[in-house]
Amino acid sequence: MKKFKRLFDTSHFARTTIIEEVGNKVTTRKDLKPQKADPSGKSSKRSTTKKYNLLTACFSVPSHNMISNSEEHLDSTDDIMDILEINGHLWHSITLLREKDIKELIEQQRYFKADQHLIKLEYERYTNDVANDESTKKEEKDINSLYELLSAEIFNVVKESFNISKEHPNVLKMAVQVKIQEEKADQTYLEEKEKSGNVPEFRPRQWDAKWLSILQHSVNERISEPLSGSEDNKTDWLTQCLVQLRSQLKADFDTIVNCINPCYPEEYNICVKYAECYCKTVSSHISLLAESGLKGKEVYPLLYWINKCYPDIMIAVIPSEDTRQQLLNTLLPEKTINHLKNEYFSVLRSDARMCMIKSLHIEEENWRSGKEPLVLNDCYHSELPIDIIQIIEGAVQDARALTCELGDQALNIMLEETNYFLKSFQVSAENFEKSHLNHPNFIPVVISIINSCESIRNHSTNEKITNLVLKESILSVLNEMEKKKKDIILKTLFCKLKPHCKKLVTEKWLECTEPIDEILEITEKHLTKLKKLKAPHYQDLLMEIHQQLITEYILRIMKKKLSCKTENQEKQVADQIQNETQHLQKLFNFYGPEDTVFESALLKIAEIIRLKDVDAIIVEVAALFRDFPDIGKFWQSDPAKNLYRN
């Protein structure tokens, strides 16, 4: 059997720590590195003697009389963590022990020393050219038995890491050092295999794979199976399971970070390794919950736990967001995640639609009740838009609490449901208008509907809404509803005004002020109600009413119901037009500062009526058409003849 030709270079030694017990005190010596060979052969005898004495003390086997209990000698001798390297700095200082002595070290929980002696004993047996007789086989069997005993002890320590790291952290540290020491020995044998092509059958011993297996096994035991629950209240059962799981993980991760992690070298990344183990176990646990037949709202607690709770807990063991996300992506299969999302969005949509329609039914009852709508901030108020906005915002916020992506999906669904609701709202409003035209509060109800549209519009034009197609669809319905409601208000008003408008610019009109008085009174009552319309709809409607009144007035002038036979009559007509125009202006200025272009047109017409020269009249009428082109559509014949006395 070939001997190793390449041995570990002593310059590869890690920084070591030697703890030497003096009485009840422990003194720490750091950075004891192997001395380089002195070419002259004149190395310090004092230093060599001192170092030899330390090593002898470290690796000697204490007698049973010197040990009172296992805890005492762990603290006194086995804190030493000099990693043994074959033919390295410590190699020749270790006296080869017999199998029974090594076994005694294992039984005394002096695992690190036992492993060092086992490595040397194994190496000596392997490198000695001896016959493959019964004696050799027995020695190899004894060594393997000792390794089995040692590994059983070490892996039991690993399995019980959560308790041992709190009560006896040195024991876990020692177990970790044994693993590191064994991995170095494995590496040595593998390097020799590359050169000689030969390696003993028992190497490598693959402690790392076994170690990870034990970690996984210990984690599996800590995460219990989900509690059994009834079908009657699955949401409470699911919540209880998830709360219990969260509590267990939080406690375990705290122990890993504060107790277990300090027992491992930093480069080992034990927190990440534990996190990987927990992800596998949690994945299995969550899969059972996901496959338990969750329906509708029942899936939300699970989605919240997966997307919010678990990532927040994992921050303790994996600060890196990228690494954390990679593990989270393996928690559940994509198919399962999609099923949960679809189930969640399905109930989100149906609940939103049901709640919106319920709010609309309540609003319809308020319309038919005969009561005047509520007034808030001097405007007619309805709770309907508040309900709709709260339904939308609540659904989006709940989804966004899971992830931003789910929040965006929920927003699109809510916009679709808002669009569906508005069409129902539009039909309900039209049905009310058809059947309740004589309702005592018909106009206030119509105004409250316009105000509701404005509130929904303000929410739907929010800059956060990026789906332009849905936004435009919603705004289209709102625009149509608002226009129709304004038309109803105008139609209702002018149906009352029309009989009095017909009396303008007639023979009787010159004799009394009744027509304009009635017009002003009716309009003022109407404007009083309109003041409870939200801006800018109030200003728009006020301007439109004023414009339509002036238009109606001009139309009456063009109808030629009055013939002026004298200059006095012309002056009287002009003065009355001017006077009534000023009354209209005063009324509309009181209810709003907005003027219409037709107001000054009436005054211009009054001035034209006062003119005596036909050519001057023609010039001024041309100027009137230029300044007010809309008046041309009312002109039926020669403009001069329409304004000139017959």
Secondary structure as UniProt FT lines:
FT   HELIX           10..12
FT   STRAND          17..22
FT   TURN            23..24
FT   STRAND          25..30
FT   TURN            39..40
FT   HELIX           45..59
FT   HELIX           64..66
FT   HELIX           70..77
FT   TURN            78..79
FT   TURN            86..87
FT   TURN            89..90
FT   HELIX           91..93
FT   HELIX           99..107
FT   TURN            108..109
FT   HELIX           111..127
FT   HELIX           134..159
FT   HELIX           161..167
FT   HELIX           169..196
FT   TURN            201..202
FT   HELIX           207..222
FT   TURN            232..233
FT   HELIX           234..255
FT   HELIX           256..260
FT   HELIX           261..263
FT   HELIX           266..268
FT   HELIX           270..290
FT   HELIX           296..298
FT   HELIX           299..304
FT   HELIX           305..309
FT   HELIX           310..314
FT   TURN            315..317
FT   HELIX           321..328
FT   TURN            329..330
FT   HELIX           334..368
FT   STRAND          374..376
FT   TURN            377..378
FT   STRAND          379..381
FT   HELIX           384..400
FT   TURN            401..402
FT   HELIX           404..435
FT   TURN            437..438
FT   TURN            440..441
FT   HELIX           442..460
FT   TURN            463..464
FT   HELIX           468..501
FT   TURN            502..505
FT   HELIX           507..511
FT   HELIX           514..530
FT   TURN            531..532
FT   TURN            535..536
FT   HELIX           537..558
FT   TURN            559..560
FT   HELIX           567..591
FT   HELIX           597..610
FT   HELIX           614..627
FT   HELIX           629..634
FT   HELIX           639..643
//
